[in-house]
């Protein structure tokens, strides 16, 4: 017999009844039923119920065990009584009578329970992560992560890619976040860096003639934490291809992402051929974000013309300032047909105020007050139920009278207010019925619908507008929850104005090939768009990439516009610039965030739920005690001195 087990805790079934077996695992829970001890024994694969009574020679030892002790038992497999079968467990038809037990590892008093669904502070969970990871949900999350990575690898190999590894210790390279620096012992005063991404190396692999590369790559960025972002390190599916266009990259990575979501997501996934391509500018206008959630059908629109010179002085005066506009967020009634009324509008106005804006104007369109058909329908149903023609006839007559009355009311209402109904709310009163009706027609709204309005410079309110759109879609039941909705965001601007120093700075990836090449860089920098793209899903950015700028002369010009001279570019990116002088092919690629993808597939709101050993929100590993103070010997060897923080 094997030293520790003949079977896992998920393997035993009716066919094993009568066998002597050995199991090892953790005590999930102990139950004492009148002197008979039942233990749910758990390992990575499942749970088996084992039991022991005073007739067993192991009874005295079994009495001592407690939750999360690691034990080994020998025993006989028995069939459960039919009334005691547990259909929720693969092993639910059997139990094991314990003949011998060995404690492999006793447990101290537990700081958190593994059994059950108790909630614990995140600091407790991270400090005792090895216990937290024993919990069923965490076991499932980590298995899912492993399966997703396996699936990605198989799909990439299936498309003719090979996996190559790039360095973990490299040179510092400004790529939009802070580097983690590593001091060099052999070169005092100099530092390596942990790579923010394999960006330069994968481009050099293309220059080296390998054509298709991918890697499950660790990346390191010293960033502020968010619910969907790790503050220190993360993993991505990194890929690069030579002799490709932007569409080639889409056609390559889309089936990989769609396949993984279809395999593990349990929700509808649209055919990648139907994934829309939305410009960065339109995404900001329609959705208030460059990572829109397309499960929500609401699209914002510019309605400035309807407020210019109107009786609503706040918006009218605002529009006299350069660069301002008024945007509308349509709020159609949800699937239940319930009209959007004043109370909901007031709640959304309060939402905008909590987000730091003065408020959010609104208009809602009311229809005629109609008589309910419910009493007549009840009579008709009663007539059917009782087999009474008289009661049925009464109900039918009442229903006919109600519908005639409602028809009169609707006709009279339309004569006064038109097809769209009465525009209500303070804003509607200020701009008048004609402008309100023009807004309704532009937004495609009907009676019972509403619209919300924000004004100013888009950069000041766009983010709040995007959040409001999400809240409206969720609360009105417009968002299609059982779906993964993808969209490619394209045509990113490369530059933005540097308000502090003047001139221009990079707004997005400086390594992207500008659309139009060198000619585009000779015009207005704010008009330059890059062959850069993101893939958004359900409000999250999952993939980011670009067709690369592989021509040194275009790269020097692109960086010159942002204030970096040729010498500075050669100093910072010398390896890549030098390589581009020796026949660099056109190339492009992207990277998909594995942690974020698994977070969505696991239906988790926090990325730390799908990372085995994450940092906390202060970028600390409270389990291992990182970051820690270095020893003086280490500092002397590296010729470093720590400057105390300012008090």
QUIUR-V975567 format. One line per field, one symbol per residue. phi: phi as a letter, one per 40 degrees, with the letter a starting at -180 (. if undefined). burial: 1 if it has 9 or more other C-alpha atoms within 8 Angstrom, else 0. A space follows every 10 residues. Layout:
BEGIN
phi = ???
burial = ???
END
This chain:
BEGIN
phi = .cdbacaccb ccbdccdgcc bbbbibccab bbbggccbbc cbbccibbcb aabdccccdc ccdccbdgcc bbbbabcbcc cdcbcbccbd cccbabccba abccacbcdc cacccgbccb dccccccbcc cdcccdcccc ccccdccccd ccccccccbg cbcbcbccba ccacbhbccc cbccccbdgb bcacccacdc ccccccccgc gbbaacbcbb acbccbcbac cbaabbcbaa abfbbdcccd cccdcccccc cccbcgbcbc ddccccbbcd ccccccbgac bcccccccbc bcbddcbcgc cccdcccdcc ccgbabbbbc bcccdcgccc bccccccccc dccccgccia cabbbcbccb cccddccccc ccccccgbcc cdcccccccc cccccccccc ccccccbgcc gccbhdcccc cgcccccccd cccgcbdgca abbbbhcdcc bdccdcccdc ccccccgccc ccabbbacbb fcccbacccc bggbbccbdc ccccchgcdc ccbcdcccbb cbabbbafgb cbbaaacccb bdcccccccc ccgbcdcccc ccbddccccc cbgcccaaaa abccdcccdc ccfbcbcccb bcbccccbfb bcccgbcbcc cdccccccfb bccdccc
burial = 0000111111 0110001000 1111111111 0000011111 1110011111 1111010110 0100111111 1111111111 0000100001 1111111111 1010011000 0101000000 0001111110 1111100110 1101100110 1100111000 1100000001 1110001011 1011000100 1111110100 0111111000 1111111111 1110101001 1111111111 1101110010 0101110101 1101100011 0000100111 0011111111 1111110101 1111011101 1100110110 0001111111 1111000001 1000100111 1110001011 1111111000 0010011111 1111000100 1111110110 0110110011 0011001101 1111101111 1110111111 0000111111 1111111100 1111111111 0111001110 0011111111 1111111100 0011110010 0111101101 1000110111 1111111111 1111111111 1101111111 1111110011 0011011011 1001111111 1111111111 1101001111 1001110011 1100000000 0000110110 0000000
END
